[in-house]
Amino acid sequence: MTLESSSGPGGRPAWRARQSVRGFTLIEVMIVVAILGILAAFAYPAYTEQVARGRRAGAQAGLMEAAQWMQRYYAALNTYKDADKKLPDSYKTLPRDGGAKTYSVEVVVGADERSYTLTAKPVSADAKCGNLTLNDLGQKGSQYSDVPTCWR
């Protein structure tokens, strides 16, 4: 910044500051916006996939906990009869800690009342895996994809 003197009112010198203009040009701003757009185009799908994987992991843990409850029920009564009706509500909604509902769990007891299948259905669509299942033999399944992909 430099100071210049000039004549002010009444012929007296007036000091004023001459400032050089600094800032970004429109081109520079547009380049930054374009770079951010490209980064976001790659980051958002990766982020949503990680969120889905986290929810799937929560569903898997919830199915395992429900399976443990079913095994205790069978150990006490030697049958799964009415287990689908008596499964506590805390096992039917995932996550169990009361957060935003991501999966709902259903139980289907076999006709022989000695087998069951637990199914975790996603609240919002999971195009990669869909429903996750777990039966009394510990066999895992998924609706759309192979088991190793969805049950990590």
N, C-alpha and C positions, 0 to 999 in steps of 0.2 A: 504494500500500500504506500503510495506516495502522496505527499501533501503539495498542493499548488496554491499559490497566492493569486488573487485577482481583486479587482476593485469591487467593493461592495457598495451599498447605498451610502451616499455622502462622500464617496471617494476613498473610504477607508478600506484597507485590505481585509478580505474575508478568506478564511482558511477553509478549505473543503478537502475531503478525502476522495481520491480517485481510487475506485476499487476495480480490480479485474474480476470479471464474471467467471465463476467456476461452477461446474456441474457436469452432468452426464448428457451426452447427446441422445437423441431419439434412437439412433442406430444402436448405440451401446445398450440402452434399456431393452430394445427389442431382441438383441442377441441374448441377453440374460434371461428374458422371458422364454425364449425358444429353448434354451438349455434346460431351464427348470421344467418346461413341458415335457421334454424328452426324458429327463430323469423320472418325473412322475409317471410317465407311461410305462416305465419298467418297474418302478417301486410299488405301485398300487396293486397290480396282480400278485406280486410276491407277498405283499402284506396280507391280502385277502386269503391266499393259500395258507399262510402260517396261522391265521385266525381259525380257518376251517380245521387245520390239523390239530390245533389246541382244543377245539370243541370236540373233535373225534376222540382225542385222548381222554377228555373228561367223560365222554359217553362210554368208552371202554372201561374206565375205572368204575363208573356207575353200574355197568352190567356185571362186572366182577363182584361188586358189593351185593347186588341183588342176588346173584348166584350163591354167594355165601349164606345169605338169609334163607334162600330156598333149601340149601343143604342142611342148615340147622332145623328148618321146619320138617324136612324128611327124617332127620335123625330123631326128632321128638315123636313123630306120629307114624313113621314107616310108610308114608304115602304123601303124594303131592295134592291130594283131594282138597279142593277149596283154597289152595295156596294162591291162586290167581286173584281171589277175592280178599284174601287176608294180607297180601303184600302191603306193607305200610306205604302211605302216600308219599313219604319222604324218599322212597325208592323209585317212585313213578315219574318224578320230574327231575331233570338234570339241568344244571348242577344241583346237588343236594344241599349246598350251603345257602340256598335261597337267592342266588344271583338271577340274572335274566335267563328265562327258560330257553334252553337250546335243544334239548331232546326230551321226548316223552317215552317212557318204558311201558311195554305191555308184556303180559305173561300168557302163554297158552300152555295149558296142562294137557298131556297126551291122554288118549282114551283109556289107557291102562292105569292112569293115575300114578305112574312110576317114572314119568319123563316130563320134561318141560322145555320150552323154548322162550327165551327172553329176546325181545326186539326193541331196539332203541331207534325211534323215528325222529329225524331232524325236524325242528320247527320251521326253519327256513331251508330251502332246497340245498342239498349237497349233491351236486352233479357228479362228483367223482366217485363217491361211495354209497350214497343213499342210506338205507336202513342197515344197521349193524345187528347181528344176531349172535346169541350164545346159547347153547343147549346144555342139558344135564351131563353130557359126556365131555363138556369143555370144548366142543367143536365150535369154531368161530366162522362167521359168514358175513358177507356184505352184498348189497343189492346189485350194484353196478360194476364193481371192480373185483379183482382178485384179492383174496384174503391178505397176503403179505403186504400189499399196497396200503390197505386200509387199517390193518391191525399191526401197527408198528410198536 
